[in-house]
Amino acid sequence: MATLPTQAAAVIIGQGGIVGASVAHHLIEQGWSDLVGLDGAAIPTDVGSTAHASDFCYMTSHDRLTCYTTTYSRRFYEALGHYHRVGGLEIARVGDEARLAELQRKVASGKAFGTRARMIDADEAVARFPLLDPALILGGLWDPDAGLVVPRSQRVAGVLVERAVASGHLSVFPETPAVNIDVQAGRVCGVETPRGYIATPLVILTAGIWGPLPAATAGVALPLMPVEHPLMFFGPFEAFAGSGKEIGYPLLRDQGNSAYMRDTGDPRSTEGGLLEWGYYEPVEPRLVHPGDILSRERARLSPSMRDLEADQVAEAFERAVELTPLLGELGWDEKHSFNGLLSVTPDGGSLVGEAPEVRGLWLCEAVWVKDGPGMGKVLADWLTHGRPELDPCGIDIARFYPVQKTAHHALGRCREIAQKIYDPPVHPREPFESGRDLRRGPFWPREMELGGYFMEAAGWERAHGYAANEARLSDYLERVPERPAEWDARHFWRVANAEQLAMSDDVGMINLSHFAIYDISGRDAEPLLERLSVAKVGGDTPLGKGVYTHFLDAFGGVHSDLTIVRLAVDAWRVICGGDTGHRDLMWIRRRGEDLGLTRWHLEDRTDSLATLGVWGPNARRLLQGLADEPAGLDDARFPFATARELRLQGLPIWAFRISYVGEQGWELYVPFSYGLALWDRLFEAGVLPVGIETYANSRRLEKSLRLQNVDLLTDYNLVEAGLARPRVKAADFHGKAAYLEQRQRPQQPASLCTLVMEENHDAAGTPRFPVGQSPLLDPASGEVPIDDLGRRSYVTSIAYGPSLERNIALAYLPAACAEAGRTLLLEYFGEHYPMRVAAVGYRALYDPENLRPRS
């Protein structure tokens, strides 16, 4: 065995799996060398999930990045000659109209994100997979690009490692576990193994189901849980004898039964002559702590292959036999059936990026075989160039706040994700049941008394509306349309729209305590924030001035949108959205380290400052009635986008005059200890509690306001988003060179447009109120418009705007389509709805001055 090197440019822990092999391959492809791969078992792995994965790849997903990584992986496997594109079928059973609707929704997502899935009828489904009972099939989805990695992803991992080693850029050491990741002063310094120590500034963790164990040696919390996945084999199955095929029929998903099936081809092929049936337990999934995975010596088959108990699958197997009677006729190969282990995370997304706790420790965890090469490219691009092609916000490990990575919280959320791997269909607004009441602002008791309809974001409980207002606002409710389609109405409360209308006639208050608030001070605070921000926040910016700005990546992509208020000569308050706040925090800290700036201090005020937005035409008059110095709220003394301290009946308030809802008013920041007193004073004065739905969705879209990680992404620039400032500040800032180049283009490849739905009734005459992301189609061709950079047009945000009485959406459109008045079609559950471009770039559709008189 080769001698273990004493140093390396990077060490990959978990080299034997498809993810580790893909990471090494793509790093070398991008010019990396001096890589060392470690694995506690063989390379390629003989114990990890890659060794027993079913190896099938469906392109379909409701997630843009997943569609990207899966389609990339499919092309990668095909280029290697290790992919059999047999197609994939997903079926809905007779009586399961909800599943059929979900397949229609998947087809729409495929159009939005670049896959080729289409709906097929029952006859075509049975023709493609003749083992099905025709009487049970309602319809199906056909994915022509789905297929199987052949002969196995384990073999592909071996091929990639062999090539990498032959290139001279990778050295591998099987049976060499990483005992400890050495961290000094918050940075990776090396890796300890039983064979010696390797000094390195970079460790890449691709250890799969074991990932949390080496991560913990570095002091990093990795919120990942392995879950058992029953796999059963039946045979002999001789349909493809003599064909030489690794698989004969298409892949089959019966997700209404939380199951799938495939054949293993010619009995003389690698693992042929069987039917494989897999199942995900939707009620009581069996999670396994990584530390409880059996050792190789104790495991009957393999550490990642646990014994299968018949009661795990009894009911589901009976339903499987109904659908495919041949399963009941073939014998069950009990000896080779098992529970495979796979990784689940608290939100179902992969865990990729640099660990927040440690510089130099990068992760590529919770990745399925179908995404392995794609995620390897994502990580290699990120490490090499500073970002991947698509915004990684949904997989970035920094998306989690520390409290969301605790063992108790991760366990509950992982269990829920495991329950929903296949069934039931997950609604775009689906709330979690576990991990609730984790973060509650001081107003929460009053919101409970009012019957708040709570949803959760970033651990915060947020009321989207209040039951108490249903009687109080009955007149306004009459102006809010019913949502007869259950899917459109799920997790939505009509009273929220009534609250918005009432606020616009008088004054309302919205709980914004989920804001992430960071106070930054010190001699280097100004150079740090100036280097990060597109807008000028230092220099001659007056004290108390608030600036809406953005952080860009090196390519001019929009990484963050936030507001920065100057508190003192050397102090600023940075206010971020709750969902994006932790990623923004890590961006600030890491850019500061990279710039060598050390004389600054950050105080996290998120859990000590509560926020109430008070808005409406009567906001000033009402607050003046409570203020110790009413004149201090006059327009001349308190202009827009400024902040100052004041007192409301003696309560100390830091007030910021700004609006995200298109109404006059202020954000009021108060220490948690004064929160209830502030709420009570406002409530007693007649201020209406308004749910977060108005702020986050309906009024936001009436004002054409963009949301980071949804409408603002790193793969689009500020000019395309309609948020470029009139002038570029003189001072340098991160991404400035790219931003200047983007501004100088004679025409942007795409523009973020505001669209309104001209007609929202479906073929049955039911009014629809779309939720989630849907594709836009050219009415002439029926195809999704694609810009010059290959980016597809889809609705990024959509909501019903009660003030405008329209469904309103945001979407990036290619230059040729970005014309006011142009009509496109939105596809929603298989039907098409006309969408008119109402504004190109940023232009608010809602103007309170022109809509109705002020009271």
N, C-alpha and C positions, 0 to 999 in steps of 0.2 A: 504494500500500500504506500502511496506517495506520502512524503513528509508534509505535515501540516505547516503552512506558511505562518510566519510571525506577524505579517501585516497584509492588508488588502484594501483596495479602493472601496469595496462593499462586500458584506457577507449576507448571503441569502439563507435564512433559516426555514427549512421545509422545502428543500430543493427537489425532492422526489416526486412531488405532485404536479399536476398539469399547470397550476398557477405559478409555482416556483420556476418550472421549466420555461413557461411563457415569459415571465419577467426577465430571466436571464437572456433568452433569445432576443427580446426586443431591446434590452439595454445594449447588447453587443451590436445589434443592427444599427444603433444610434451612436456607435463609436466608443462604448465603454469597454474597459479591459481590467485585468487584475481583479476579477471577481472570484469569490469563494462560495461554494454552495455546501451547506451542511444538512444532514438529515439523520434523525435518530434511528432510521431503518434503512432499507435498501434504496438505491436510486436507479431506475424509477421505483416509487414506493411499492412495497408489498403489504403495507398495513393501513395506508391512508384511504380516504374516500375515493380517490382516483382509481384505486385498485379494484373497486367493485361497482363504480358508477354505472348507471344504465346507459350513459353516453348518448342520449338522444338530445336533439336540439330543435326546439320550436322557436320561430322568430317572433311570435306574437307576444305583445306586452302592452300595458298601458303607460309604460315609462319610456321616455325618449332615449335616455342614456342606455338603458337595457337593450332597446332595439338596436342601438348603435353597436354595443359590444357583442351582441349575439350575431348580428349579420356580419360584422367583421370576423368573428370567430369562424363562422361557416365558410367564408371565403378563404380564410387561413387554412382550415382543415382541408378544403378542396384543393388548394394549391399544393399541399403536401401529398395529395393522393390518398388521404385518409378520411374521406367523407363519402357516404352513400346518401344521395339526395332522393329519398323515397317518398317524401311528402309526409305531412302530418294531418290527422283528422281529429277534430274535437266535436263531440256530438251532444245534442240535447235530447233527452228522452221524451216520449209522449207524456203530456201532462206537465212538463217542466218548461213553461213558457218563459219563466224568469231566466233560465239558463240560455234559452235561445236568444233572448234579448241581450244577454251578456256577450254572446258570440257576435251579435251585430255590433255591439260596442267595441269589441276587440278588432273587428274588421276596420272600423272607423279609426281606431288608434293606429292600426297598421298603415292606413293611408296617411295619417298625420306624420308618422315617424319613419316611414320608408320600408315597410314590409308589404308582401303581396298576398296576404290572406284574403279570402273571399267566402261568401256564404254559398252553401250548396244544399240541395234538397235531400230528402231521405233516400230517394232512389240512387242518387249519385254516391251518397255516403255508403250505402250497402254495396254498391258496385265496386267501390274502392277497397272496402274491407268486408269481404263476403262472410266472415264469421258472425256478423251481427244479426240479431233477430229483426227483420224488417218491421215487424209490428210494433216495436218499441222505439223506433227512431222518428223524432219530430223534424229534425234538420241538423245541419252541421256547419262547421267552418273547415275550409281546406287551406292549408299552408303549403304551397308547392315547394318551398325551399327548406322545409323541415327535413331532418334526416338523422343519420347515425354516424358517430365517429367510429371508424373501423381501422384495424380490428378492435382496438380499445384505446381510450384516452391515455391509459397507462403506457401503451406502446408509443403513442405520440409524444408523451413526456420523455420517454427514453430516447426517441429520435432527436428531439430538440436538445437534450442534454449532451448526447453523443456529438452532435454537430458543434455545440458550443465549446465542448472540451477540445475537439479536433481543431477548432479555430485558434486555440492557445489563449483565449481570453477568459476561460472559466476553469477552475479546478474544483473537483467535487470530492466530498468525503462522506460516504455512507457510514451508517452505524456510528455516527459522531454527533451526539446531541449537543445543543447549546445549553450548558449548565447555568450560565448566568450572562446577562447583557450588562456589561460594565458601563456605568453612567457616572460621570464626574461633572459637578457644577452644571447639571441640567443638560449635558451633552453626551452622546454615545462616544465611548473611547475604545471599546473592543468587546470581544466575545470570549468567554471562558468555555472550554470543552474538556472532556476527559483526556484529550491528547495534547492539550496545550492552549495557549492564549493567542488570539489573533487581534492585533491592534487595527482598528478601523474607525473612520468617522461616520460610517453609514451601515446600518443594519436594516435589512428588508425582511419583514416577517410574513411568511406565506405558509404557516403551519396548520391552517385549516382548523379542524375541531380541537386541536391542542393549542391553538394560538394564545388563549388567555394565560397559559402557564409560562412560556418564556416572556410574554409581555409583563407579567407581574414581577419578574426578576428585575425589570427596569423601572418598576414603580408605575407602570402604565395599566390603567383599567381598560380592558377590552370587553365590551358588552356583547358577548357571543355565547350561545349555548348550543351544544350538539343535541339533536333530536333523533329518536329512532324512526326508521322508515321501513316498514315491512316490504320485503321482496320475496315472491313465491314463484317457483318454476314448475311447469306442468309438461308432461310428455309421455311417450315420444310423440313428436309432431313431425310428420313426414311430408307435408305439403310441398316442400322445396327440395326434396331429396334429388341429388344430381345436378342441382342448379349452380352450385358453387357460391351461392349468395350468403352474405352475412346476415341479411334480412330480406324478406320477400314482400310482405305487406307493408303499407304505410304504418307510421306510428299512430296509436289510438289514445286519445284522452277521453275519459268518462268522468269529467270533473264534478258533475252532480253527484257522483258516488265517491268522489275524492280519490279516483283511481286512474291508472293508465295500463296499457298492455302493448306488447310488441312480440314478434316472433324472433327467434335467433337463427333463422335461415336453414341452410343445408345441414343435415346432421353431421356431415363430415367437415364443416367449417369450424372455426375456433371454439365456439360454445354452442353449436347448432342443435337443431332438432327439438326445440322446446318453445313453449310460450311463457313469457315473463309477465307477471302481473304485479304491479306496485301500488302501494296504498299509503296515503297520508292520514293519520288519525285526526279527525276534526273535532273530537269531543275531549278526550283526555290524552293528548300527545305525551309521549314519555321523554322528558328532558333528562339529560345526563350531564352532570358536572364534568368538565374536562379532566379534573383530578381523579374521577371515578372510572375513567375508561380503563379497561383491563390491560395488563401488560401482554406482550406477545406470548409469553410463556403460559399465561393463565387463560387466554382466549381460545375458544374451541376452533374458530375459523381464522379470525384476525381481530385485533383490537377495535377496529371500526365496524366489525360485523358481529352483532350480538344475537343471542338466541331468540327465536321467534316463538311467541305463544299463540296458540290457535284462537283464543278468545279475542285477540287484537283485531282479527280480520273476519270473524264469523259472519256478522250481519252484512258487511260490505261484500264479502265473497258470495253470499247468496244472491245479492243484487247483480253481481258481476256474471254469475252463471245465467241469470235471466237474460241478460243482454247478449252474452256469448256462450250459448249452451255447451260448446265444445269443451270449455274449461271444466265443466262438471264431469265430462266423460273421460278426460285425461287423468292420469295419475299425478299426484302431488309429490314432487321430489323433496321430501322433508329434510333430507340430509344437507341439501345445498340451499335451502331457503333460509332466510335470515333477516334480521333488522339491520339495515345499513344506517350509519350515522352521517348526518349532514348538519351544516351550520345554519342557525337562524339568529337574527339580530333584533333589537327592540323595535325597529321600524321596517324591517324586511329588506333594507338596503345593504349593500356591501360596505365594508369598512376599509377605506383606502385613504392614503395621504399620510402626512407626518403626524405622529402622536403629539397631542397638545402638551403632554407632560415633559417630553424629552426631545431635544433637537437631534436629528440624525437617525431617529427610529421611524422607519416608514412601514406602512401596513398595506397588505393586499389580501384581505381576509373575507370569508363568507362569500365565496365566488363559486358558482356552479360550473360544471364542465362546459356547458354551452356558451359561457362568457369568459372562459379561461384566457384564450389568446387575446380577446378584446380588452380585458382588464390588464393583461400584461402590457399591452400597448399604452393604455391609459396611464399606468404608473410610470412607464419608461418615458413617455412624453412629458409627464409632470416633473419628473426628476431632471430630465435633460433640458427642457425648454421653459419650465416654470408653470406650465399648464397643459392639460390635454386639449383635444380638439373641441370637445363639448364641455360645458360648465359641469364641474364635478360636485356641485353643492349637495346633491342627493346621496353621495357616497362618502363625502369628506368626513373623516372621523371627528373633525372639529365641530361638526354640527351639533354634537351632544354637549350639554352642560354637564359638569361633574356629577350633579345630583341625578342625572339621567343614566349614569354609568354605574351606580351602586348595584351591588349584587341583588338586593331585593327587587329594585325597580326593573333591572334587566331581566330577571327571571320571569316576572309577571308579563312583561311585554313580549318576551320571546315565546312564552306559552301561547299568547294570543296570535302571534304571527304564525306559529306552527299550526294552530287550529285553522288558519285561513290560507294555507299554501295553495289549496285547490278549491275549497268550497267553504262558505258561500261566496258569491261575487262581492267584492269589496267596493263599497260606495266611495266616491271621491271625498266625501265629507265624513267618512266613517270615524267615529270616536273610539278611543281605547276605553276598555272597562277597568283595567288594572292601572296602577300607578297614578290614580286620581287623588285630588286634594293634596297634591305635593307642594304646590306653591299657591298661596292664597293671599291676596292683598288685604289691606285693612278694611276695605269696603265689603268684603265677602259676606259678613253676617247680615248686612242690610240687603244685599242682593238675594240671599237665601230667603229672607222674609218676604221679598217681592216675587218669589217664585222664579228665580233666574233659570233660564234654559242654558245650562253650562256645557261648553265644549272646552277642550284643552289644547294648548299650544306651548311648546317648550316647557312643559310642566305646570304652566299657569292655568288656573281655572278662569274661564272668560264667559260671561253671560252674553249670549247672542240676542236675547230679548227677555222680557219679564212678563210672567203670567198676569200679574196685577194690572198691567196696562191693557189687557184684553177688554176689560169692562170700561176702564177709564178712557180708552181711545176707540170706543165702538164706532163713532162717526168716521174716524180715519180708516178703521178696518174695512168699512164698506167700500173704500176706494182702492183696496188691495185685492187683486184677483186671487181666486182660489187656484190651487194646483191639483187638479184631479188625477194627474199621473203620479202614482206613489213614489216613483224613483225621483222625480223632480222635487217632491215635497219632503222627502226623507231628510231628517236632520236640519229642517228649516222651519221657522216659526213665523207665520204671517204677521204677528204683532210687531216684528222687527221693522217691517216696512211701514207700519202705522206709526211707530216711534219716530222714524225718519221724517215723515210728513209733519208730525206734530212739532218736532224740533225746528223744522224750517219755518213754522208759523210763530214760534215763541222762543224757547230756550231749553236745551237738554244737556245732560252730563253723561259722559262715556268713560268708563273705567279703563285706563291705559296703563295700569300698574305692571303690565308685562314688559314694558320698555326695558331694554338693557341700557344702563346709564353708567358711564365711566368718566370720572373727573381726572383730568391729566394736568399736571403742573410741574414746574421746575424749569431750569435754564434751557433744557433741550426739548421742552414741550412744543415750543413754536416751530423749530426746525423739523421736528418729527411730523407734526400735523400738516405743516406746509408741504413737506415732501410726499405726504400721502394724498392730499386733497387736490382735486381739480380746481376748486374755488379758493380764493384767498381767504384765509381765516386768521392770519397774523398781520404783521406790518401795522398799517394804520387802521385796521379794523377796530371800530370803537368797542369799549367795554359794554357788555350787554347785547351786542349784535349777534343774531343767530343766522347761520348760513347753511342752506341746504346744499350738500355737495356729494361727491362720489369718490370712491377709491377705485383706481383702475389697476389692472394687471399690466405686465410689461408690454402686452400686445394691444393695449387700449381697450380691452374688454371690461365690462362693468362688473367689478367684484362686490362693491358695497354701495348702498345709498343710505345717507344718514344726515343728521343735523348736528352742527357744532356751534356752540355758543361760547363767546369769550366772556369769562368770569372776571379775570384780572389781567394785569400785564403779562403774567406768566402762567395763566391757568385757563383751562377750557373745559366745558362739559360736552361730552360726546354722547348723543342719544341715538340708539339703534333700535330696530324692530326686534321684538323678543325672539322670533324664530331665527333671525340671522345674527343675533348679538354675540354669541360665543365665537362664531367664525370671524366676526369683525374684531373681537378682542384678540384672537390669535394673530390676525393679520397685522394689527397695530404693534403687538409685542415683537413679532418676528421681523417686521420691517425695521423696527427700532434697533434690534440686535444686528441686522444686516448692515445698517447704516453706521454702526458703532456708536450710537447715541446712548449714553448711560445716565445723564443727569436729568432724569425725569421720573415722575412718580405717578402711578395709576391707582386710583381708589375706586373700587367697584361699589356704586351706590344703588345697584339694582334692587337689593333687598332692604334698603333703608329709606328710599324715596318712593312714595306712591304718587300716582298721576291721575288727575281727573281732567278730561277735556270738557270745557263748558262753552257751548256754541249755540248760535241762533241769533235772529235779528234783535232780540232783547237781551243778549248776553251782557253787553256793557251796562245797560240800565240796571239789570238785576245785581251785578257784582258791585256797582257803585252803591247800591242800597245796603250792602254788607260791609263795604270797605271802610276802614278807619279814616282814610283820606280819599274820598270819592273822586276828587279832581285828578288824582294820580292816574286814573284810568281813561282820561280824556284822550282823544285821538292824537292831539298834538304832543302830549306828554308821554304817551305810550304808543308809539308808532308800530306798524306791522313789523314782524321779524325781530323784535327786541324783547329782552327779558329783564326783569328787575324784581326786587323783593317788595312785598307789600303785606298788609295784615287785613284779614277779613274777620271782623269782630274779635280781634286780638290774636287770631291764629297766624303763625308765621308761614307765609306762602312765597315760593319762588314762582313767579308767573311768566310765561312765555307766550307772546301773542303770535300765534301761528294757527293754521287751519288745514286739516286734511279732509274736511267735509264740505268745503265751499261755503261756510257760514262764518260770520264774525264771531270771534271769541278767543279764548286763551286755554293753554295747557297749564294747569295748576299743580305744582309739585310741592309735596308736603311730607314731613317725616311720618313714618308709619304710625307713630304714637299719636299724631293728631288726625289721622285719617278719618276715623268715625266722626269726630267732631266736625270736620269739614263737610263730609257727606250730609250729616244731619242739618247743618245750617243751610246748605243749599236746598235740600229737600223741603225743609220747612218754609223756605222762601218761594217754593213752587217750581223748582227746577225738575224737569222730567228725567228720570233715569232712562237712558237709551242704550240698547245692547250693542255689542261690538260688531254685529252684522252690518250696521250702517257705516261704521268707520272702515271696516276691512274689505267690504264688498260693494254694497249697492251704491252708496254715495261716492266711494272712491272711483267707480267706473263712470258715474255721471260726470265726474270732474276729470276723467281721462288720466287719473293718477296711476303711476306704475308701481309694481311690487317687485322687490328684489327676489331673485331666485325663481321668479315666475315670468314676469315681463322683462326684467332686467337680468341679463346673463353675460357671462364672459365671452360667449361667442357672438355677441352683438356689441356695437359701440354706441357711445353717447349721441352721436349725430343721427344714427339710425333710430335710436330710441326717442329722438325729438327733445333731448335734454342738453344739447350743447349750449354753452353760455355764449353770449354775444362776442366776448373777447376772451383770449387766452391770457392767463396771468403771466407776468414776466418770470416769476420764480420757477425753478425746475420742480417737477413732481413725477412720481412713479407713473410710467406709461405715457409721458408727454410726447416723446418723439412719434410714437404710433398715433397718438391722438391728433397731432398736427397733420400727419400724412392723411388721416381719415377726413379731416376737415377740408383738405385741399382737393379731394376727389370732385370731379365735375358732377358726379351723380353717385349716390349711395346705392349699394346693391339691393337694400331693402329699407323699408320705413315702417315703424310701429304705428299702426293706424287704429282709429276707433271706428267700430262698425255698429250699426243698429239692425236689429232683426225686423224686417218689413212685414212678415207674416209668420205667426208662431203656431198655427193650427196644423196638426198632423192629418193624415188621410182620413182618419175617423172623426175629424172635427174637434179633437181634444186639444186645448191650448197647452203648449209645452214651454217649459222654463229650463233650458239646458244647464247642466252642471258638468264640471270637468273640462278637459281639453278635447277638442274635436277638430277634424280636418276641414279646411276650406277648399272648395273645388271651383274650377273655371266652368261656368255654365255651358260654354261651347264645347269644350273637350271632355269635361267630366274628370279632368286630372287635377291633382294638387299643384298649384303654382310653385315653382322652384326658382330661387334667385341665382345669380351668377356664381355664388360660392357654394351652391348645392344645398342650401338650407330650405326646408319645406315650410309651407304656410299652414299654420294651425292656430286655433284660438288659444291664446295663453291664459286669458281671464275672461269670465263671462258672468253676468248677474243681471237680475231684473232691477231696473231703476224706477222706483215708484213715482218719483217726481217727474220723470219724462215718460212714464208708462210704456217703456220699451225694454226688451232684452238688449243689453249693451255688451260689447266684447272688444278686446284688444287682440291684435294679431300683426305679426311682421309680414308685409307683402312685398314681393319683388317690385322693382321700379316700374315695370310695365303695368302693374296692377294697382299701384299706390296712387289712385286718382279719386278725388272726392266725387261721389255720385256713382261710382262703379259698383256693380252688383256681383257678388259671388254667392256660392251656396255653402251652407254649413251642413255637414252630414251628422245626424244624431239618430241613433237606433235605426239605421237603415233608411231614414227619410231625409229629404233635403229641404232646407229653409233659406229663403233669400236674405242675404246680409248686404246692406248698403254701406259703402265707405262714407262715413260722416265727417271724418277729419283725418288728415295725413300729418303725422307728427303730433306734437302735443297741442291740443286745443280742447278746452273743456266744453262739453255739451250743455252742462247745467250752469245757468247764470241766474242767481236768485233775483237780481234787480229786474230782469226782464220777464220772469216767470209769474210773479205775484207781488202785490204790494206788501211793504213792510208794515207790521203792526206797531 
